[in-house]
Each structure stands twice: as C-alpha cells, then as structure tokens.
C-alpha cells in the first residue's frame, strides 16, 4: 500500500505516502492556525491574541525539556525547519536515516510547550531583526502596504510577524494562551513521505499519540470582525532607497462561496492572469519594448471564503503607464485563446506531476488539502477538467470597482517632489 489516511482516537489526522526507491523521508506536523488567527471563540469565551503570536510561537517551539531540539535532530541525522502561513503552521524534518527517532521527537516537541521568560525575551530581538529585513525589502513592503490599503480590519493588513509593538510586548502568557487554544492534538495533521513500510510508521504514530489525548468537543473557532467592501486607502506612496519605482495595483472583491467553489474560481482567474500578464499575451512584447515592464513584474489572485483579491505589480519608471495598462486589462477583460488556455492547463498539470517528486512541496500541499477537506487528487482533477468557459465566467463576474494603487518611489525623488 502506497498511501494511508487515518484519523486517530485523539483527532489527529495522519496521511502517509510511500515512495519506494527513495532514500529520503520527510515528516511534517501541522496545525490549522496562522497569522490570520487573532481572535477565537473558545469554551471559555472570546479570546484575542497579539498579532504575530503564531509566528513567535513557531520560533519558540523548538525546545523540549530545556534543550534545543535542533541539536537533538542533528544527532539523529535529521534536519528540521518550520513555517508560519496565514492559516497554517508546520514543523518538519527530513532524513536519510531511520525516520522513527526524529518522528518521535517531532511529535513530542510540537505537543509540549516549553518556554521561559528568558527564551521569549531572547527571541524578540531575532524576530524584530527579521521584521526589519522584510520591512526594508521593497517588494515585501510593496505587497504588505497594498494589503494595508485593501483591508480595514481583516488581518491580511498585518504582517504575519506581527507589529513591532506586539513583538516587543509578547509574553509567555500570550504564547501559552495561543498554544493551548490552537495546538490541540485534534487540530494536528501529520504528513509522512517515506520509502519505509507505512504500517510500521502508522503503528509508531498511533503509539506515540496515545499519550496525547485531544479535546475535540471544545474545538475553538476563529473569528473575524466584519470587513467593509470598500478599500481602506485608495492610494499610498512610500519613499525608499530603491533605484527605480515599484507600483502595485490591488483589487478587492467580496468573498463568497464554499471552499470548492473558491478553489475553482481561484484556478480560473489565475489562468486568466497568467495568460494576460506573460509572454503568452501577444501584447506582452509591446509592454517590454515600451519599458512599461522590465525584469520585475507579476500578477496573482487569491479567492477564499474569507478574502478575495487580485494584485498586479512591477518595478518600472513608467508607473502611470503600468497603472493604465492594468486598468485597461480589467476594463476590457480580453479572453484567452483556446491555444493559450491549453498551454496554461498543461503547465498546471505538469506542476502537479512535478510536485510528486518534491517531498517538502508535496507535504505542504497535502497539509493544506487536509485542512481544506478537499483531497489533493480531487484538486488535480479539478484542474484537469477546467474549461475556457469556466475562466470566462469567473472573470466576467468580478467587480473591479474597489481598487488601490501603491507606489514605492526613490527616496531622493520623493524629497525633490
């Protein structure tokens, strides 16, 4: 058997994938919580959390019994890492040795809170330095300021790292409350990709998890304040130390539909963006020749039941022309040719196939699929069956009225202006 899926008595969901012929194993333990989770309804009532708590906790979790588990993992010939996204936090390791010892350590340290005032205080400087690094990166700042402009109260307007003030004020109590709210075994997902027999791995996980009872009957629910349909700021300009300006055009849409409807909408709209904002578009070379686009440019859309937006951004001296180009695109909404659509569909399916050979990428996608309750195979089939009509209908229903423009200008240029 090359795949096992099972929900354990404590609520932990396990997905194991066997890769015969490989020497490497990768295991991931993830939780359905992240940067967006600033409020939650619990058995004790409404709780509010400091911004950045999910990310700060991720940094603090690599401790067990007063030791740095990174060192213990290395002694087991395993390399470990973690990431915090908007709706999930995950810890993982990879090894070519026996995966069971580091797997046991992984399951233990993600389900054991071991923090001290000293460890929290030490981490603040590290995270503030990380914040400064992103804050001073023009592309990161461009996108974050665009989110600040799109959203009034929805947490996308706050960096996953949190605000500098919340980072400075983070306490052991803040982190403990966040941990005990969202890090229940019933909210945990374990993904394993390994050449080893899956039955043996599953038995090991079952035995380990028997020592961590869950509390599914008191599952917390994330809460979000009502978000106005309008944008928070219609424009924003920031001077930075850049050689050439950056510009981002952001559009905000009203979220609607269930998870599968949004997956299909997301897929369809991003097909259109990729077809319009790439060399597949016959007009693309003209934009290059006119220097409206240079080496830095991109377009993307995100559609879920919580948020929906579209971004077009570039580094260009011709920011006005770029804005006009984007506004003309969304006004006319030219459709893809059958040839372009088929190229995009085949590219998407090729990425899905390549994903099978990327242990980390596959584990992350499997985690998202479990949390969304839409199997990865179903998502691949959705992409296989999408039609040009689906793309046309999805784009035709978009309302581009709520728009914002973000500019990052060279600092000396801003001073002269």
N, C-alpha and C positions, 0 to 999 in steps of 0.2 A: 504494500500500500504506500503510495507516494504523497498522500495528504490525509491529515486527521484534523477534525474540528470537534471540540468538546467544551461544554460549559461545566465547570467543576461545582461541587456542592456549595462552595463559598461564593459562587457567582463569577469567578474568574473565567474568562473566555480564552481558550487556547487554540491556536492554529499552527500546525506543524507541517512543514513541506520537506520532502526528502529529495535530495539532489545527488543521486548515485554518481560516482566517478569524480566528485569534487573532494578536496581535502579540507576545505574551509567550512566552518559552522558560524552562523550568526544568530544570536538570540536577542530579542527586544522585549522589554516590559513597558507598556504604555498605559496612560490614563487619559480619560476624556476630559481634560481640563487644560486651560492655557491662558494666554494673555487677555482673552475676552471675559474671563470669569472673574468679574469684580463684585458681583452680588450673587446671592443664592438663597433660596428658601430651604430651610432645614427643619428637622423635628423641633429644634429649639427656636425657630422663627427666622426672620430675615437677617442675613449676615452680609456685611460689606467688607471688602478686602482692599488692601492698599494696591495701587497699580504696581505691576512688576512682581507681585508676590509669587506667581507661578514660576517665573524665570529665576528669581532669587532662591526659591526653594530648590529648584533643579541644581543650582550650584552647591547647595548645602547638603544634598542627599548622598554625596559620595563619601559618607562616613558611617562606620559601624563599629561599635564598641571602642570609640575613641580613636580609631585608625582610619587612614585614608585608603579606601577600597581600591583605588587606582594601583597602589603598590601591591596589594594582595592579588589583584587581577594579573598584573605583570608577572608575578611569581608563578601564576598558573598558565603563563604563555598566552594571555588574553589581553587585547587592547580594548579599552572601554571609552564610551562617549555618551552624550545626551543632547537633546534639543528641546526647545520650547517653541511651539507654534501658537496660533490664536486659539485653537480648540483641542490641542493635544500636547502632552509632554511625554517624552520617551527616553528610556535609558537602554543602552545596548552594548554588546561586546562581540568581538569576533576572535576566532582562534582556529588554529590547525591542530591543536592538541585535543585531548579528551574534553568535550564541552560541559560535562556534568558538574565538575567542581566550580567553574566560574558561573554556571547557570544557578547553582545553589546560592552562591554569594549574591548574584544579581537579585534573585527573589527575596533574599533576606534584607538586603540594604534598602530596596525600594519600599519595603513594608515595615521598616523600623526607623523612626525619627530619632536622630542622634545629633542634636545641635546644642551649642552653648552660646552664651553672650559673646564670648571671645571669638568663636568661629564666625558669628554673624557680623561682628564689628570688622573683623579682618576682611570679610567678603565685600563689604561696602565699597572699599577703595577699588577693588578689582572690577566690580560692576560699574562704578562711576567712570572708570577709565574706558571700559567697553562702550558705555553710553557716549562718552566724548568722541570716541573713534567713529561711531556711526553718525553722530551729530555733525562732525566735521567732514563727512563724506558727502559730496554734492548730490550724487544720485540717491543715496539713502534719505538725505534731508529733503530732496525734491518730492519723493513719494510720501514721506511722512507728513510734510506740510500740506500736500494735496489731500491726504486723509483728514487732516485737521480742518481743512476748508470744506470738505464734503459733509462731515458729520458734526452735529451739535453736541450730542451726549453719548452716542454709540461708541463703545470702547476702541473701535478702529482708529479713533482720533488720538489714541495714546500709544506710545511705543511699547512693545512687548516688554522692554526692560523696565518700564515704569517712568515716572517723572523723577528728576534728580532729588526733589524733596522727599518723595516717598521712599526712594532708595536709602537716603540718609536716615530716615525715621524708622526704617524697618526694624522690628524687634523679634525676639524669639517667640513671643506670644502671637504676633501677627502670622508668623510662619507656621506655628503649631496649629492655629485655628484653620488656616488654609489647608494644611496637610490632613487634619482629621476630618475636614469637610469633604475633600475631593479624592483622597488617596485610599479609599476603601477597597479591599480585595474584590468586591462585587463590581467595581468600576475598572478593574485592571484587565488588560489584554496582553497575553503572552504570544509572541510570534517566534517561531523557530525555523531556520532553514539550515539543513544539515545533511551530510551523507550517511549519518548513523541511523540504525533502525528506530523508527518512530515509536513503536510500542514501548521500548525501553525508556526513551526520553519522556513520553507521556506518563509512565508509571513514576518516574522520578519527580516530575512536576506535581502529580497528584499527592505523592507522599509529602512533599515539602509544603504544599498549600494546605494540607490537613491541619497544620499548626497555625493557620491564619484564618480564623472564622470571619465571614463577611456579615454585613448588616443591610441586606437588600431592601428590607421593609422600610428603611428610613433614608432612601436614596435622595440626595439633595437635587434641587432643580435650579439651573442658572436663571437669573432674572435680568432683564434689560429694560431700562427706562424707555418710554415712548420716544421715538426719533421722528422729528418733523420731516416732511417730504422735501422741504427746501434745503439748499446748501447753507452751510454756516458762514462761509465767506465766498463771494463771487470772484475775488482775485486776491493774490498775495504775492509780494515781491520781497526777496531776501538777498542782500549783498553778501557774497562770499569770495574767498580767494580762489577764483576759477579763471581760466584763460579765455573761455567763451561761455556765453549764457546757456542755461538749461531752461526748458519750458515743459510743462505738463498740462494737458487738458483733461480734466476729470469730469465724468458724468455720473450722476447718482440716480438710481432707479428705485422704485418701490418693490421691496422683496415680496414674493408671493409663491404659492405652490408648495408641494411636498418635495422630499429630497430627490426622488427620481425625476420629477418634472424639472427641477433646477439643474440636475446633472445634465439632462438633455439640452436644456436652454444654454447652459454654460458651454457645452461642447459645440453647439451650433453657432453661437455668437463668436466664439474664439476661432472657429473655422473662417468666419467672415473677416474677422480682424486679421488673421494670418494671410488670407488671400488678398486683402486690400493693402496691408502695410508690409509688403515684402516684394521681392523681385518677381513674384508670380503676377503682380499687377502690372499691366503694360505701361501705366503712367509712372511707375516707380523710378525708372531710369531718368525721366524728366526731372523728378524731385532731386535726384542726386546731381544731375547736370546743373541745376539751378542753385545748388548748395543749400537747399532747404533742409535736406537730410545729409548728415555726414556719417561718421562711424558709430555714433551713439544714438540709437533710436529703438523704440519698442512700442508695442500695443498689447493690452491684455484686458480681459473681462473676468469678473467674479460674480456668480449668481448662486445664492443660497436662500434658505427660508428666513435668514436673519439680516442679510445685507446683499446689495447688488450694485455694482459699479463698473465703469469702464475707464481705462486710462490710455492716453497716447502721450509719449514723451520723447524728447530728443535734446541733444546738445547742438545748438545751431546759432549762428549770428542772426539768422532770419527768423526770429521768434514770431513776428507778426504774420509772415507768410506761412509758417508752420501752423499757427492757430487757424488761419483762413483755410488751409488745406484740410485740416481735420473737420472744421465746421462744414465745409462743402461736402466732405465724405458722408457725414452723418445726416446732412440735409437730403442729399440725393440717394443715399443708400444703394449704390450700384450693386448688382448681384454678381456672384461668381459665375464663371463659365462652367460648363459640365467638365471640361478638361481640368481646370484649376481645382474644382471640387474633388475630382477623383484623385488628383495628386495629393491633396491635403488628407483625404481619407486614408490613402495608402501610407502616407507618412505617419499618421496617427497609429495605425495598426502596427507599423514597423517598430514604433517606440514601445508599444505594448509587448511585442515579442522580445525586444532587447531588454526590457525590464526584467524578464525571467532570469537573465544572467547577471543582474546587478543585485547582490544579496541585500545591501542596505536599502536601495530604492524599492525593491520588492517588499521588504519588511515594512517600510513606511507606508506603502500603498495598501498592504494588507491590513495594517492598523487602521488607517482611515476607512477602509471598506467595512471593517467590523464595527467601528464607531458609528458609521452612517447606516449600518444594517443593510448594505447593498453589496453583495459579493463582487469581488474583482472580476470574476468571469462574466457576470451579468453586465458590468460596466463596459468590458471589452466588446461584448455582443451588441450593446447599445451603440458603440462607436462604429461597429461593423455595419449596422443596419441604418445608420443615419442617412438621410436623403438631402438633396439640394433643396427640395421643398421645405424640409424642416428648417434649414438655415434661413431661407427667405421669410418664412413665417415668424421665426424667432426675432429676426432683425426688424421686420416690419412693425412688430408690436412694441418696440422700445420707444420711450418718450425721452427725448434728449433735452428737455427744457431746463432741467436742473444741472447747471454746468459751472465749473470753476476753472480759473487759469492761474497756475503757479509759475513764477519766474525766479530763477536764481541768476543774478547779474554779477559781473566782475566788480569787486569792491571799489576800485578806483573809478570805474564808470558810474557807479551809484553816487560817489562823492561829487563827481563833476556835475551830475544831473541835479 
